[in-house]
């Protein structure tokens, strides 16, 4: 899927020789602190950012030479909120169906399928700004499903949510994977979330992948009982100690809007 990706911002190498192969239908996690390169990697895979070198295929299409086909094959939910609070859930879904090019004849059926997948029926006539954090994330994932993506990218989908809301979001993600066979690629810095919900994990630190495997493989390989201990073993640091001030402020703004 990704081969030797490198992304630089002036003197900073944000992604440093990252290679990944993600299997169809799995939930694959990029785990690491803020500033590890997780979001930057996702931005390359979703065609939002061009790498300095390296290549990547998503749903069989090259992100550099065939970006339009990639975009038609994926769904993407960024960390920052994208739903319009001044529109109802139904209006948000209709808007995104139009802007993502869903054919008019298929919009009603596509919206109905997304509503069913995320269990949004009781919320359709409510303004998005009245939603709880978990409901908003489910609405945003529903909008990302309208083009029937082969791959769904989720960037810190549960940031700012309470434990109950996080569970509701993950419940619907797993249901989607089970029902439609969708491949899910998710970034997170939450160890417990990564261990419980991802089939495989790539641990990122300072722009590099420092380890990769199933949660049980990572624990066994390092003789540890928690992913936090694994991260400490492979990096020599604690995940919560990292993160740029701008990332922390951004997360706090998202959390306030979700609250």
N, C-alpha and C positions, 0 to 999 in steps of 0.2 A: 504493500500500500504506500509506504514512504521509504525512500532510499536516499540516505546521506543528506538529509535536509539541513541547510544552514541559513539562518536569518540574522542579519546584522542591522543594528541601528547605530550609525556612526561607529564609534569605537567599541560599542557593546555587542557581543555575540549572544543573542537571545536564544537561539536554537543552534546547537553545535553538533552536527553530524548525526542527526536522529534518523534511525531506520525502524520501521514498524511493519508488521504483517498482521492484519486483523481479520479474523475468520467471519464468514457470513453468519449472521444470526446471533452473534455473541454480544454481551455487554462488556465493553472494553474500557477500562479506566486509565486515565492519566493522573497519577497521584503525585502531589508535591506541594511545596509551599508557594505562596504568592511570589511571582518573579522567577519561578523555575523554568518557564518556557511553555507551560501547558496551553494557555490561551493563544499564544503566538503560533504554536503548532496547529491548533484547531483552525486558526485564521488562514493558514496556508492550505489546509485540507478542504476548507470551504471556499477557496478561491478569492478570499478577501485580501490576501497578502502574497506577494511573489517572493520566493526564496532567493537568496543570493546564489545558491547552488543546490544541486540535488533535484530529485523529481518525486512525484507522487501520483498514484492512480486511486481514484475513488469511484466505486461502482463500475470499474473497468475503463474509466475515462481519465485522461491526463489533465491535471489541474492547471497546467500551463498552456497547453495547446488546444484543449477542448473544455474550457471553463464553463461555457453555456450548458453543455451536456452534464457536467458535474452538478451545476446548480439545479438542473431539472430533475436530478436523481437523489437529492438530499433534502433534509429538513435541518434547520439550524435555530437553536434557541440560545441567544447570547445571555451573558450574566446580567447585563442591564435590561430593565424592563422594556418590552416592546409593545405591549397591548395599550390601546388608547383608552384611558380612563373615562373619556367623555362619550364613548360608544358602549352600547350593550354588547354582551358576548356574541349575540347573533350578528350584530353589525360588524364587530371585529372580524368574525369568521368570513363574512361576505366580502369585506374589504380585502382581506388577505387572499381569498380565492381569486379575486379580480387581479390583484397586483402580481400574483405568482402565475398568472396565465392559465388558470383552470378553465377549460372550455365552458361556455355558457350552459350547454346542454347537460354538463356533468356536475355543475356546481352544487345543486341541491343534494344529489346523492353523495358527493364528496364531503360536504359539510355534515350531513347526517351521519356518515361513517366516523368522522372525526369526533363529533359530539358523543356518539355511542362509545368510542374507544376511551375517551377521557371522562365519561359519565357527567356531561355538562347540561343535560336536558333541563334540570330544575333552575338553571342559572341563565338561560338564554336571554331573558328579557330584562336582566339586571345590568346596570352600568358597571363597567369593569372596575371603576374606582371604589365600588362598594365591596369588592371581593376580598377575601382573606388572602394571605400570601400563597397558601397551597392551591386555592382556587385559581389565582392568577397564573401560576405556573402551569396548571393543567390546561387553562385556556391557551397559553402560549404554545404549549406542546401540540394542542389541537390544531392551531394555525399552521404549525410546521408539518402537519400530516396531510395537508390538503393536496399536495402534489404527489401523494403516495410515495414517500421517499424510500429508497432502498437502504439508506443510511441516515440515522438521526443523530445529530451532534448536539450535545447539551453541555453548556459551559457553566459550571458551578450551579446546577439547577435548583439546589436547595439552600443557597446562601441566604441567611437572614430568616429562615423558617424555623418554627418550633418543631420538636420531635414528632408530634402528631401530623403536622402538615408535611414534613419530610417523608413520613411513611406513606401518606396518601399519594404523593407524587410518584414515589418508587413503585407502589402497588400498580399504578396505571402504566408505568413504563414496562414493568415485567409482563403485564397483561398484553400490552401491545406487541412485545417481542414474541410471546407465546401464540398470539392469534395471527399475526401477519409475518412473522419471521424477520422483522426489521432488525438490522444491525444497529446497535447503539454505542456511540463513543461519547464518553462523559469525562469531564475534568472535575477533580475535587481535591480538597486538602483535608477532608474529614476521613480519618483512618477507619473508624468504625463503619462508616457508610461504604467505603471502598471494599472492606473485607466482606460485608454482608451482601452487597449487591452486584459486584463485578465478577465475571467469569475469569478474566485475566487482568493483570495490572502492569503498567509500565511506571516505575518510580522515576520521576524526573528531579534533577537538582542542577542548578546553574546551567540550564540549557541542554543537559545531556541525560540520556537514559542510563541510569546506574544499575538497574536490575529489572527483570521482567519475568512474569510467571503467574500462575494461579495464586490466590491468597495462601492456600495451604502449602504450595511449593515454596513460596517465599519464606513462610514461617519455618518450614522444615529445613530449608537450605541454610538458614542462619541460626537454627536452633533457638529461635525466639518464640514467645507466646503472644506477641502483639505486633501489628504492622508498624506501630510507632517505634518499637524496639528494633525492627528490621531497618527502618529508615535511619535510625541513629547508628546502626551497625555499618551501613553502606556509605553514609555521608559524614559520620562523626559529629552530627549536629541534631538538634531537636527541631522538628518542623515548625513549631509555633514561634521559634526565635527568628524566623525569616520573614521577608515581605517588605516591599517598598511602601513608604508612607502614602504615595498616591494610590496604591492598590488597597490599602487599609481604608482610606477615606472613601474610595469608590464603593467598597463593600458596605461601609456604614450607610452611605446614601441609599444603596439598594435595600438594605435591611430596614431603613426607616420607611421607605415607600411600601415595602411588603408588610410592615407591621400593622 
